[in-house]
Amino acid sequence: MIGLGPTIGPTIYVVPRLAVEMAGPAAILTFILAGVLSLFIALNYAAMGSKITKAGGGYSFVSYAFGGLPAFLAGWFMYIGNVAYSALSAYTAAISLSHIFPLASAEMAALVLVLFTLLNLIGVKKASGAQVVLMSFVLVALLLFVVFGVLKVDTTRFEPFTPFGYNPVFQTLGYVFSIYIGFELITNVSEEVKRAHKIVPRAIIATMLIALLLFPTIITVEVGVLDYTDIVSSETPLVTAAFSISPLLGLLMTLSAVIASLASLNAAVIASSRTLYSLSRDKHIPTAFESIHTSFRTPYFALLFTLILTLLVIFMFQIELIVYIADLAYLLGLTIINPAGILIKKKSGSRFKLTILIPILALISTIVILPTISTTAMLVGLILTSIGCILAIVEKVIKAGRRR
């Protein structure tokens, strides 16, 4: 459920808008292609997760395989991705709530973020319990949308299928990619999972199989029940599509959008704070970030810093740019994390030569998607990367002072 939270929501509610605007009905192909490329990355994560069960996810993989600067950069990139995803989740929850309550999106997003940060401060067990309840409801709601939506599909809405050609199908990959990345967050809580070497890989594979079946189906139904103009003019086209099928289904989908966003936010806050904790524990950034609350046993300073940084993202950027920032950060991190799979397999003594192809295909998938990220997102990513470098320099200065 920690994996499904960020995988199912909030992206499936908001990402189709820009994807369809860029590629038309052919955006369906983008979702399928992004899923296939992400599957290679997920399989690589599952293999590494079966060997490395430390908190920190991809960062811990690179730390084990390479260490040093590559480990720090991988960890920081994934941290930025999780921060942006937290902002996206809070924003989508606020937009979804606006269908019911006339509230300002940024302010409501900030309030939701604060509440879930407090939830995670109390403890991951309580947060994980909330995750199971929230995502069970969302899965049921999405399945109902598919079942009732198929009956309302108008096949003429798929014509022409590629109104802008096939090039936008590939150009949109960088925007759609984040919809499948939720599996990465599972490995961030490996230290808090019993029998992690078995449970974590299974959870990753299960998450991806559900996503590969569900997402292309949802976008197909969405395009089939709404006109092109209705999709591109809606902030949450999935909710709009549900209302076009039935007012009751629309209300259910609105509630599921809120819940999916909250579940995604919950998982992203868990993952980001644990990544920051791991970077601090391994002395890449100041040790204050590994401070554990005496009562709740959670990394409270890492949670507080993450809260502040996420609030800045919420108030400074529009939702489309936040999606691109998350994708960019994840992709940069994965270009370092995926090759770690080769070294981990060698160190673990794996005899199956074909398994080496998995991290290679995962790396190729990452490189294929990376050029489709927007230039503005790359500039923002550079600024956020600089923050991490400053923290790393501060830690080196502190170390030098201690030696004296």
Contacts in CASP RR format, 6 or more apart in sequence:
PFRMAT RR
TARGET T0000
AUTHOR 0000-0000-0000
METHOD contacts of the structure
MODEL  1
MIGLGPTIGPTIYVVPRLAVEMAGPAAILTFILAGVLSLFIALNYAAMGS
KITKAGGGYSFVSYAFGGLPAFLAGWFMYIGNVAYSALSAYTAAISLSHI
FPLASAEMAALVLVLFTLLNLIGVKKASGAQVVLMSFVLVALLLFVVFGV
LKVDTTRFEPFTPFGYNPVFQTLGYVFSIYIGFELITNVSEEVKRAHKIV
PRAIIATMLIALLLFPTIITVEVGVLDYTDIVSSETPLVTAAFSISPLLG
LLMTLSAVIASLASLNAAVIASSRTLYSLSRDKHIPTAFESIHTSFRTPY
FALLFTLILTLLVIFMFQIELIVYIADLAYLLGLTIINPAGILIKKKSGS
RFKLTILIPILALISTIVILPTISTTAMLVGLILTSIGCILAIVEKVIKA
GRRR
1 128 0 8 1.000
1 131 0 8 1.000
1 132 0 8 1.000
1 134 0 8 1.000
1 135 0 8 1.000
1 136 0 8 1.000
1 263 0 8 1.000
2 128 0 8 1.000
2 131 0 8 1.000
2 185 0 8 1.000
2 186 0 8 1.000
2 189 0 8 1.000
2 203 0 8 1.000
2 267 0 8 1.000
2 270 0 8 1.000
3 182 0 8 1.000
3 183 0 8 1.000
3 185 0 8 1.000
3 186 0 8 1.000
3 203 0 8 1.000
3 204 0 8 1.000
3 207 0 8 1.000
3 267 0 8 1.000
4 135 0 8 1.000
4 138 0 8 1.000
4 139 0 8 1.000
4 182 0 8 1.000
4 207 0 8 1.000
4 210 0 8 1.000
4 263 0 8 1.000
5 131 0 8 1.000
5 134 0 8 1.000
5 135 0 8 1.000
5 138 0 8 1.000
5 182 0 8 1.000
5 260 0 8 1.000
5 263 0 8 1.000
5 264 0 8 1.000
5 266 0 8 1.000
5 267 0 8 1.000
6 85 0 8 1.000
6 89 0 8 1.000
6 181 0 8 1.000
6 182 0 8 1.000
6 185 0 8 1.000
6 264 0 8 1.000
6 267 0 8 1.000
6 268 0 8 1.000
7 179 0 8 1.000
7 180 0 8 1.000
7 181 0 8 1.000
7 182 0 8 1.000
7 183 0 8 1.000
7 207 0 8 1.000
7 210 0 8 1.000
7 211 0 8 1.000
8 135 0 8 1.000
8 138 0 8 1.000
8 139 0 8 1.000
8 142 0 8 1.000
8 211 0 8 1.000
8 214 0 8 1.000
8 260 0 8 1.000
8 263 0 8 1.000
8 264 0 8 1.000
9 89 0 8 1.000
9 92 0 8 1.000
9 138 0 8 1.000
9 257 0 8 1.000
9 260 0 8 1.000
9 261 0 8 1.000
9 263 0 8 1.000
9 264 0 8 1.000
10 88 0 8 1.000
10 89 0 8 1.000
10 91 0 8 1.000
10 92 0 8 1.000
10 93 0 8 1.000
10 257 0 8 1.000
10 260 0 8 1.000
10 261 0 8 1.000
10 264 0 8 1.000
11 88 0 8 1.000
11 178 0 8 1.000
11 179 0 8 1.000
11 323 0 8 1.000
12 142 0 8 1.000
12 179 0 8 1.000
12 215 0 8 1.000
12 218 0 8 1.000
12 238 0 8 1.000
12 260 0 8 1.000
13 92 0 8 1.000
13 96 0 8 1.000
13 236 0 8 1.000
13 237 0 8 1.000
13 238 0 8 1.000
13 239 0 8 1.000
13 257 0 8 1.000
13 260 0 8 1.000
13 261 0 8 1.000
14 88 0 8 1.000
14 92 0 8 1.000
14 95 0 8 1.000
14 235 0 8 1.000
14 236 0 8 1.000
14 237 0 8 1.000
14 319 0 8 1.000
14 323 0 8 1.000
15 175 0 8 1.000
15 176 0 8 1.000
15 178 0 8 1.000
15 179 0 8 1.000
15 323 0 8 1.000
16 27 0 8 1.000
16 219 0 8 1.000
16 222 0 8 1.000
16 231 0 8 1.000
16 237 0 8 1.000
16 238 0 8 1.000
17 231 0 8 1.000
17 232 0 8 1.000
17 234 0 8 1.000
17 235 0 8 1.000
17 236 0 8 1.000
17 237 0 8 1.000
18 172 0 8 1.000
18 175 0 8 1.000
18 232 0 8 1.000
18 320 0 8 1.000
18 323 0 8 1.000
19 27 0 8 1.000
19 30 0 8 1.000
19 31 0 8 1.000
19 172 0 8 1.000
19 175 0 8 1.000
19 176 0 8 1.000
19 219 0 8 1.000
20 27 0 8 1.000
20 223 0 8 1.000
20 228 0 8 1.000
20 231 0 8 1.000
20 232 0 8 1.000
20 237 0 8 1.000
21 231 0 8 1.000
21 232 0 8 1.000
22 164 0 8 1.000
22 168 0 8 1.000
22 171 0 8 1.000
22 172 0 8 1.000
22 175 0 8 1.000
23 29 0 8 1.000
23 30 0 8 1.000
23 162 0 8 1.000
23 164 0 8 1.000
23 165 0 8 1.000
23 168 0 8 1.000
23 169 0 8 1.000
23 171 0 8 1.000
23 172 0 8 1.000
24 162 0 8 1.000
24 163 0 8 1.000
24 164 0 8 1.000
24 168 0 8 1.000
24 223 0 8 1.000
24 228 0 8 1.000
25 157 0 8 1.000
25 158 0 8 1.000
25 159 0 8 1.000
25 160 0 8 1.000
25 161 0 8 1.000
25 162 0 8 1.000
25 163 0 8 1.000
25 223 0 8 1.000
26 161 0 8 1.000
26 162 0 8 1.000
26 163 0 8 1.000
26 164 0 8 1.000
26 165 0 8 1.000
26 166 0 8 1.000
26 168 0 8 1.000
26 169 0 8 1.000
27 169 0 8 1.000
27 172 0 8 1.000
27 176 0 8 1.000
27 219 0 8 1.000
27 223 0 8 1.000
28 216 0 8 1.000
28 219 0 8 1.000
28 220 0 8 1.000
28 223 0 8 1.000
29 169 0 8 1.000
30 169 0 8 1.000
30 170 0 8 1.000
30 172 0 8 1.000
30 173 0 8 1.000
30 176 0 8 1.000
31 176 0 8 1.000
31 179 0 8 1.000
31 215 0 8 1.000
31 216 0 8 1.000
31 219 0 8 1.000
32 216 0 8 1.000
33 169 0 8 1.000
33 170 0 8 1.000
33 173 0 8 1.000
34 173 0 8 1.000
34 174 0 8 1.000
34 176 0 8 1.000
34 177 0 8 1.000
34 179 0 8 1.000
34 180 0 8 1.000
34 369 0 8 1.000
35 180 0 8 1.000
35 208 0 8 1.000
35 211 0 8 1.000
35 212 0 8 1.000
35 215 0 8 1.000
36 212 0 8 1.000
37 173 0 8 1.000
37 177 0 8 1.000
37 365 0 8 1.000
37 368 0 8 1.000
37 369 0 8 1.000
38 177 0 8 1.000
38 180 0 8 1.000
38 181 0 8 1.000
38 208 0 8 1.000
38 365 0 8 1.000
39 208 0 8 1.000
39 212 0 8 1.000
40 358 0 8 1.000
40 361 0 8 1.000
40 362 0 8 1.000
40 364 0 8 1.000
40 365 0 8 1.000
41 334 0 8 1.000
41 338 0 8 1.000
41 362 0 8 1.000
41 365 0 8 1.000
41 366 0 8 1.000
42 180 0 8 1.000
42 183 0 8 1.000
42 204 0 8 1.000
42 205 0 8 1.000
42 207 0 8 1.000
42 208 0 8 1.000
43 205 0 8 1.000
43 358 0 8 1.000
43 362 0 8 1.000
44 338 0 8 1.000
44 341 0 8 1.000
44 358 0 8 1.000
44 359 0 8 1.000
44 361 0 8 1.000
44 362 0 8 1.000
45 58 0 8 1.000
45 183 0 8 1.000
45 184 0 8 1.000
45 187 0 8 1.000
45 204 0 8 1.000
46 200 0 8 1.000
46 201 0 8 1.000
46 202 0 8 1.000
46 204 0 8 1.000
46 205 0 8 1.000
47 201 0 8 1.000
47 341 0 8 1.000
47 344 0 8 1.000
47 345 0 8 1.000
47 355 0 8 1.000
47 358 0 8 1.000
47 359 0 8 1.000
48 58 0 8 1.000
48 61 0 8 1.000
48 187 0 8 1.000
48 340 0 8 1.000
48 341 0 8 1.000
48 344 0 8 1.000
49 57 0 8 1.000
49 61 0 8 1.000
49 187 0 8 1.000
49 190 0 8 1.000
49 196 0 8 1.000
49 197 0 8 1.000
49 200 0 8 1.000
49 201 0 8 1.000
49 204 0 8 1.000
50 197 0 8 1.000
50 198 0 8 1.000
50 200 0 8 1.000
50 201 0 8 1.000
51 197 0 8 1.000
51 344 0 8 1.000
51 348 0 8 1.000
52 60 0 8 1.000
52 61 0 8 1.000
52 64 0 8 1.000
52 190 0 8 1.000
52 344 0 8 1.000
53 190 0 8 1.000
53 191 0 8 1.000
53 193 0 8 1.000
53 196 0 8 1.000
53 197 0 8 1.000
53 200 0 8 1.000
54 60 0 8 1.000
54 63 0 8 1.000
54 64 0 8 1.000
54 190 0 8 1.000
54 191 0 8 1.000
54 278 0 8 1.000
55 188 0 8 1.000
55 189 0 8 1.000
55 190 0 8 1.000
55 191 0 8 1.000
55 192 0 8 1.000
55 274 0 8 1.000
55 277 0 8 1.000
55 278 0 8 1.000
56 75 0 8 1.000
56 187 0 8 1.000
56 188 0 8 1.000
56 190 0 8 1.000
56 271 0 8 1.000
56 274 0 8 1.000
56 275 0 8 1.000
56 277 0 8 1.000
56 278 0 8 1.000
57 78 0 8 1.000
57 184 0 8 1.000
57 187 0 8 1.000
57 188 0 8 1.000
57 190 0 8 1.000
57 274 0 8 1.000
57 275 0 8 1.000
57 278 0 8 1.000
58 74 0 8 1.000
58 75 0 8 1.000
58 78 0 8 1.000
58 184 0 8 1.000
58 187 0 8 1.000
58 333 0 8 1.000
58 337 0 8 1.000
58 340 0 8 1.000
59 71 0 8 1.000
59 74 0 8 1.000
59 75 0 8 1.000
59 78 0 8 1.000
59 275 0 8 1.000
59 278 0 8 1.000
59 279 0 8 1.000
60 187 0 8 1.000
60 190 0 8 1.000
60 278 0 8 1.000
61 74 0 8 1.000
61 187 0 8 1.000
61 337 0 8 1.000
61 340 0 8 1.000
61 341 0 8 1.000
61 344 0 8 1.000
62 70 0 8 1.000
62 71 0 8 1.000
62 74 0 8 1.000
62 75 0 8 1.000
62 336 0 8 1.000
62 337 0 8 1.000
62 340 0 8 1.000
63 71 0 8 1.000
63 278 0 8 1.000
63 282 0 8 1.000
64 340 0 8 1.000
64 344 0 8 1.000
64 347 0 8 1.000
65 339 0 8 1.000
65 340 0 8 1.000
65 341 0 8 1.000
65 343 0 8 1.000
65 344 0 8 1.000
65 347 0 8 1.000
66 336 0 8 1.000
66 340 0 8 1.000
66 343 0 8 1.000
68 284 0 8 1.000
70 336 0 8 1.000
71 282 0 8 1.000
71 284 0 8 1.000
72 279 0 8 1.000
72 284 0 8 1.000
72 392 0 8 1.000
73 332 0 8 1.000
73 333 0 8 1.000
73 336 0 8 1.000
74 333 0 8 1.000
74 336 0 8 1.000
74 337 0 8 1.000
74 340 0 8 1.000
75 275 0 8 1.000
75 278 0 8 1.000
75 279 0 8 1.000
75 333 0 8 1.000
76 279 0 8 1.000
76 385 0 8 1.000
76 388 0 8 1.000
77 329 0 8 1.000
77 330 0 8 1.000
77 332 0 8 1.000
77 333 0 8 1.000
77 336 0 8 1.000
77 385 0 8 1.000
78 184 0 8 1.000
78 275 0 8 1.000
78 329 0 8 1.000
78 330 0 8 1.000
78 333 0 8 1.000
78 337 0 8 1.000
79 272 0 8 1.000
79 275 0 8 1.000
79 276 0 8 1.000
79 279 0 8 1.000
79 329 0 8 1.000
80 325 0 8 1.000
80 329 0 8 1.000
80 381 0 8 1.000
80 384 0 8 1.000
80 385 0 8 1.000
81 272 0 8 1.000
81 325 0 8 1.000
81 326 0 8 1.000
81 329 0 8 1.000
81 330 0 8 1.000
82 185 0 8 1.000
82 268 0 8 1.000
82 271 0 8 1.000
82 272 0 8 1.000
82 275 0 8 1.000
83 268 0 8 1.000
83 272 0 8 1.000
83 306 0 8 1.000
83 309 0 8 1.000
83 310 0 8 1.000
83 313 0 8 1.000
83 384 0 8 1.000
84 313 0 8 1.000
84 322 0 8 1.000
84 323 0 8 1.000
84 325 0 8 1.000
84 326 0 8 1.000
84 329 0 8 1.000
85 178 0 8 1.000
85 181 0 8 1.000
85 264 0 8 1.000
85 268 0 8 1.000
85 326 0 8 1.000
86 113 0 8 1.000
86 265 0 8 1.000
86 268 0 8 1.000
86 269 0 8 1.000
86 272 0 8 1.000
86 306 0 8 1.000
86 310 0 8 1.000
87 109 0 8 1.000
87 113 0 8 1.000
87 310 0 8 1.000
87 313 0 8 1.000
87 314 0 8 1.000
87 317 0 8 1.000
87 322 0 8 1.000
88 178 0 8 1.000
88 264 0 8 1.000
88 319 0 8 1.000
88 322 0 8 1.000
88 323 0 8 1.000
88 326 0 8 1.000
89 261 0 8 1.000
89 262 0 8 1.000
89 264 0 8 1.000
89 265 0 8 1.000
89 268 0 8 1.000
90 109 0 8 1.000
90 110 0 8 1.000
90 112 0 8 1.000
90 113 0 8 1.000
90 116 0 8 1.000
90 261 0 8 1.000
90 265 0 8 1.000
90 310 0 8 1.000
90 314 0 8 1.000
91 105 0 8 1.000
91 106 0 8 1.000
91 109 0 8 1.000
91 314 0 8 1.000
91 319 0 8 1.000
91 322 0 8 1.000
92 236 0 8 1.000
92 257 0 8 1.000
92 260 0 8 1.000
92 261 0 8 1.000
92 264 0 8 1.000
92 319 0 8 1.000
93 108 0 8 1.000
93 109 0 8 1.000
93 112 0 8 1.000
93 257 0 8 1.000
93 258 0 8 1.000
93 261 0 8 1.000
93 262 0 8 1.000
93 265 0 8 1.000
94 103 0 8 1.000
94 105 0 8 1.000
94 106 0 8 1.000
94 107 0 8 1.000
94 108 0 8 1.000
94 109 0 8 1.000
94 112 0 8 1.000
95 105 0 8 1.000
95 235 0 8 1.000
95 236 0 8 1.000
95 319 0 8 1.000
96 236 0 8 1.000
96 239 0 8 1.000
96 254 0 8 1.000
96 257 0 8 1.000
96 258 0 8 1.000
96 261 0 8 1.000
97 103 0 8 1.000
97 108 0 8 1.000
97 258 0 8 1.000
98 105 0 8 1.000
98 108 0 8 1.000
99 236 0 8 1.000
99 239 0 8 1.000
99 254 0 8 1.000
100 254 0 8 1.000
106 314 0 8 1.000
106 315 0 8 1.000
109 314 0 8 1.000
110 311 0 8 1.000
110 314 0 8 1.000
110 315 0 8 1.000
112 262 0 8 1.000
112 265 0 8 1.000
113 265 0 8 1.000
113 269 0 8 1.000
113 307 0 8 1.000
113 310 0 8 1.000
113 311 0 8 1.000
113 314 0 8 1.000
114 307 0 8 1.000
116 262 0 8 1.000
116 265 0 8 1.000
116 266 0 8 1.000
116 269 0 8 1.000
117 269 0 8 1.000
117 303 0 8 1.000
117 304 0 8 1.000
117 306 0 8 1.000
117 307 0 8 1.000
119 126 0 8 1.000
119 127 0 8 1.000
119 130 0 8 1.000
119 266 0 8 1.000
120 127 0 8 1.000
120 266 0 8 1.000
120 269 0 8 1.000
120 270 0 8 1.000
120 273 0 8 1.000
120 298 0 8 1.000
120 303 0 8 1.000
121 293 0 8 1.000
121 296 0 8 1.000
121 298 0 8 1.000
121 300 0 8 1.000
121 303 0 8 1.000
122 296 0 8 1.000
122 298 0 8 1.000
123 296 0 8 1.000
123 297 0 8 1.000
123 298 0 8 1.000
124 189 0 8 1.000
124 192 0 8 1.000
124 270 0 8 1.000
124 298 0 8 1.000
127 266 0 8 1.000
127 269 0 8 1.000
127 270 0 8 1.000
128 189 0 8 1.000
130 263 0 8 1.000
130 266 0 8 1.000
131 263 0 8 1.000
131 266 0 8 1.000
131 267 0 8 1.000
134 259 0 8 1.000
134 260 0 8 1.000
134 262 0 8 1.000
134 263 0 8 1.000
134 266 0 8 1.000
135 260 0 8 1.000
135 263 0 8 1.000
137 255 0 8 1.000
137 256 0 8 1.000
137 259 0 8 1.000
138 256 0 8 1.000
138 259 0 8 1.000
138 260 0 8 1.000
138 263 0 8 1.000
141 252 0 8 1.000
141 253 0 8 1.000
141 255 0 8 1.000
141 256 0 8 1.000
142 214 0 8 1.000
142 218 0 8 1.000
142 256 0 8 1.000
144 249 0 8 1.000
144 252 0 8 1.000
145 218 0 8 1.000
145 221 0 8 1.000
145 238 0 8 1.000
145 241 0 8 1.000
145 242 0 8 1.000
145 245 0 8 1.000
145 249 0 8 1.000
145 253 0 8 1.000
146 214 0 8 1.000
146 217 0 8 1.000
146 218 0 8 1.000
146 221 0 8 1.000
148 245 0 8 1.000
148 246 0 8 1.000
148 249 0 8 1.000
149 221 0 8 1.000
149 225 0 8 1.000
149 241 0 8 1.000
149 245 0 8 1.000
150 221 0 8 1.000
152 224 0 8 1.000
152 225 0 8 1.000
152 244 0 8 1.000
152 245 0 8 1.000
153 220 0 8 1.000
153 221 0 8 1.000
153 224 0 8 1.000
153 225 0 8 1.000
154 224 0 8 1.000
154 225 0 8 1.000
155 224 0 8 1.000
157 223 0 8 1.000
157 224 0 8 1.000
157 225 0 8 1.000
157 226 0 8 1.000
157 227 0 8 1.000
157 228 0 8 1.000
158 223 0 8 1.000
158 224 0 8 1.000
162 169 0 8 1.000
170 372 0 8 1.000
171 372 0 8 1.000
172 372 0 8 1.000
173 368 0 8 1.000
173 369 0 8 1.000
173 372 0 8 1.000
174 324 0 8 1.000
174 327 0 8 1.000
174 331 0 8 1.000
174 369 0 8 1.000
174 370 0 8 1.000
174 372 0 8 1.000
174 373 0 8 1.000
175 320 0 8 1.000
175 323 0 8 1.000
175 324 0 8 1.000
175 327 0 8 1.000
175 372 0 8 1.000
177 327 0 8 1.000
177 330 0 8 1.000
177 331 0 8 1.000
177 369 0 8 1.000
178 323 0 8 1.000
178 326 0 8 1.000
178 327 0 8 1.000
178 330 0 8 1.000
179 211 0 8 1.000
179 215 0 8 1.000
180 208 0 8 1.000
180 211 0 8 1.000
180 215 0 8 1.000
181 326 0 8 1.000
181 327 0 8 1.000
181 330 0 8 1.000
182 207 0 8 1.000
182 267 0 8 1.000
183 203 0 8 1.000
183 204 0 8 1.000
183 207 0 8 1.000
183 208 0 8 1.000
184 271 0 8 1.000
184 330 0 8 1.000
185 267 0 8 1.000
185 268 0 8 1.000
185 270 0 8 1.000
185 271 0 8 1.000
186 200 0 8 1.000
186 203 0 8 1.000
186 204 0 8 1.000
186 207 0 8 1.000
187 200 0 8 1.000
187 204 0 8 1.000
188 270 0 8 1.000
188 271 0 8 1.000
188 274 0 8 1.000
188 275 0 8 1.000
189 270 0 8 1.000
189 271 0 8 1.000
189 274 0 8 1.000
190 196 0 8 1.000
190 200 0 8 1.000
193 199 0 8 1.000
193 200 0 8 1.000
218 238 0 8 1.000
221 241 0 8 1.000
222 231 0 8 1.000
222 237 0 8 1.000
222 238 0 8 1.000
222 241 0 8 1.000
223 231 0 8 1.000
225 241 0 8 1.000
225 244 0 8 1.000
225 245 0 8 1.000
226 237 0 8 1.000
226 240 0 8 1.000
226 241 0 8 1.000
226 244 0 8 1.000
230 237 0 8 1.000
230 240 0 8 1.000
230 244 0 8 1.000
231 237 0 8 1.000
231 240 0 8 1.000
231 241 0 8 1.000
234 240 0 8 1.000
235 319 0 8 1.000
236 257 0 8 1.000
238 253 0 8 1.000
238 257 0 8 1.000
239 250 0 8 1.000
239 253 0 8 1.000
239 254 0 8 1.000
239 257 0 8 1.000
241 253 0 8 1.000
242 249 0 8 1.000
242 250 0 8 1.000
242 252 0 8 1.000
242 253 0 8 1.000
242 254 0 8 1.000
243 249 0 8 1.000
243 250 0 8 1.000
243 253 0 8 1.000
269 303 0 8 1.000
269 306 0 8 1.000
272 302 0 8 1.000
272 306 0 8 1.000
272 310 0 8 1.000
273 298 0 8 1.000
273 299 0 8 1.000
273 302 0 8 1.000
273 303 0 8 1.000
273 306 0 8 1.000
274 299 0 8 1.000
274 302 0 8 1.000
276 285 0 8 1.000
276 289 0 8 1.000
276 299 0 8 1.000
276 302 0 8 1.000
276 305 0 8 1.000
276 306 0 8 1.000
277 289 0 8 1.000
277 290 0 8 1.000
277 299 0 8 1.000
277 302 0 8 1.000
279 285 0 8 1.000
279 289 0 8 1.000
280 286 0 8 1.000
280 287 0 8 1.000
280 288 0 8 1.000
280 289 0 8 1.000
280 290 0 8 1.000
280 302 0 8 1.000
281 290 0 8 1.000
283 395 0 8 1.000
283 399 0 8 1.000
284 392 0 8 1.000
284 395 0 8 1.000
285 388 0 8 1.000
285 391 0 8 1.000
285 392 0 8 1.000
285 394 0 8 1.000
285 395 0 8 1.000
286 391 0 8 1.000
286 394 0 8 1.000
286 395 0 8 1.000
286 398 0 8 1.000
287 395 0 8 1.000
288 301 0 8 1.000
289 299 0 8 1.000
289 301 0 8 1.000
289 302 0 8 1.000
289 305 0 8 1.000
290 299 0 8 1.000
290 301 0 8 1.000
290 302 0 8 1.000
291 299 0 8 1.000
291 300 0 8 1.000
291 301 0 8 1.000
291 302 0 8 1.000
292 298 0 8 1.000
292 299 0 8 1.000
292 300 0 8 1.000
293 299 0 8 1.000
293 300 0 8 1.000
309 387 0 8 1.000
313 322 0 8 1.000
313 325 0 8 1.000
317 325 0 8 1.000
317 380 0 8 1.000
321 374 0 8 1.000
321 376 0 8 1.000
321 377 0 8 1.000
321 380 0 8 1.000
324 373 0 8 1.000
324 374 0 8 1.000
324 376 0 8 1.000
324 377 0 8 1.000
325 377 0 8 1.000
325 380 0 8 1.000
325 381 0 8 1.000
325 384 0 8 1.000
327 369 0 8 1.000
327 373 0 8 1.000
327 377 0 8 1.000
328 370 0 8 1.000
328 373 0 8 1.000
328 377 0 8 1.000
328 378 0 8 1.000
328 381 0 8 1.000
329 381 0 8 1.000
329 384 0 8 1.000
331 366 0 8 1.000
331 369 0 8 1.000
331 370 0 8 1.000
331 373 0 8 1.000
332 370 0 8 1.000
334 362 0 8 1.000
334 363 0 8 1.000
334 366 0 8 1.000
335 363 0 8 1.000
335 366 0 8 1.000
335 367 0 8 1.000
335 370 0 8 1.000
338 359 0 8 1.000
338 362 0 8 1.000
338 363 0 8 1.000
338 366 0 8 1.000
339 359 0 8 1.000
339 363 0 8 1.000
340 359 0 8 1.000
341 358 0 8 1.000
341 359 0 8 1.000
342 356 0 8 1.000
342 359 0 8 1.000
342 360 0 8 1.000
345 355 0 8 1.000
345 356 0 8 1.000
345 359 0 8 1.000
END
